[in-house]
Amino acid sequence: MDATIPIVSLPYEITPQAVKAKLDAGEAVALIDVRETFEHRLSSIADAELIPMNNVPQSLQHMEGLADERLLVVFCHHGMRSMSVVNWLRQQGVENCQSMSGGIDLWSLTIDPGVKRY
C-alpha cells in the first residue's frame, strides 16, 4: 500500500498579527509591497521591498530566489492587489508566498499606528 503524504500548501492569506509574530520570532520573512510608488511614498512598512504590481512579472526571478530562502508576504493597500499577485506567483510555481489580509491599512490599525493611513 502506498502511504504518500499529502502536500499541504500555505493558506493564500496571512493576518498582520501572524506576520508580526513571525518577524518578532526572527523567522525569515520578506515583505513585498506591490502598491504604486506614490502610495509607498505616502506610507510604508520598514524593511519592505517595493515591487509595484505591474513590475512583478519582470521581478519573477528575483522573487523566486527570495521565496527559496524565506516566506514572501505580499501586501498592498487593502489586500486585493496582493491576493492577485500571490495567485499569479503560485501559478508560476512560487508556493512560499502569502497575501497579508487587510494590507497596510490593517497593519496600521492593528500593528503599527505610526504607519500613516490614507
N, C-alpha and C positions, 0 to 999 in steps of 0.2 A: 504494500500500500504506500502510495506517495504522500508523504507528510509535508507538503510545501507550506511555507509560512506566507500568509498573505502580506502584501506590501501595503503599509498604511501610509498614506500621504498626509502631509501637513494640511490643516484646515486653510482655506483661502484667506481667512481674516484672522487678525490678532488684535486684541484690545490695547489701547495706550498703556493701561496698567500692567499688562503682561510684558509689553516692550520695556517699560521702565524697570520691571523686576529683573528681566534678562540683563539689561545694562548694569543695574546695581550689583548683580551677581557676577559681573565680569564675563558674561557669555559673549561669544564672538557674534556681533550683530553689525550689519552695515545698513544705515538709514539712507534711503534713496528718496529724494524729494522730486516728484515728477511735475510739480507746478511750473508755471512760466517764470522767467527771470524777474519780471516786475513784481510778481507775488512773493518771490523769495526775498526781494529787497524790502518788502513790507514787513515780513515776519519769517523767522526761520528757527529751526531746532539746531542746537550746537552739534557740530560734527556730522551733520547730514550732508550728503553729496547731492548737488543739484544736477539732475539729468531730465530736462523738460520732456514731457510725454512724446512730443514729435521727434525727439532725438534718441529715443530708446532703441529703435531698430539699428541705428548706426553704433550704438553702445553695447550691443548684444554680447560681443566677445568679452568686453570688459566686465559686464555684469555676470556672465557665466563664470569668469575667473573669480570674482568676489564670492559667488554662490558656492564655489568649490571649497571655500575656506570659512564661510560664515553664513548665517541666515540673512537674507535680504529682506528688510522691512521697507516696503514701498508706501509712501504716503503722498497725499495731495491736500486740498483744502478740506473736503468733507468725506472723501473715501471712494468716490465714484471713478475718477480717472485712475487712481491707484489700483482699484479692482480690475479695470480693463487691462492695465499693464501686467498685473500678475497673471490674468487669464492668458494673455499673449505670451508671456515668458514661459509659462507651463506648456503651451503649445509648441514652443521652441525647444522643450526638453529641460528647462531650468525649473527644477522642482523645489529647491530650497529657498522659496520666497513666499511672503505673505503681505497682504494689504492691511495697513493699520486702519481699523474701523474708526469712522468719525474724523479722520485726517488730523491736520494740525489744529483745527478748531477744537476738537475734543481733547487733544493733547493740552491745549491752553486752558481749557475749562477744568480738566481733572488732574493734570500732572504739573504743569508749569505756568502759572498765571502771568509770569514775566514774558511769555511768548505772546506778542500782540495779536489780538483777534481783528479780523477785517471782514 
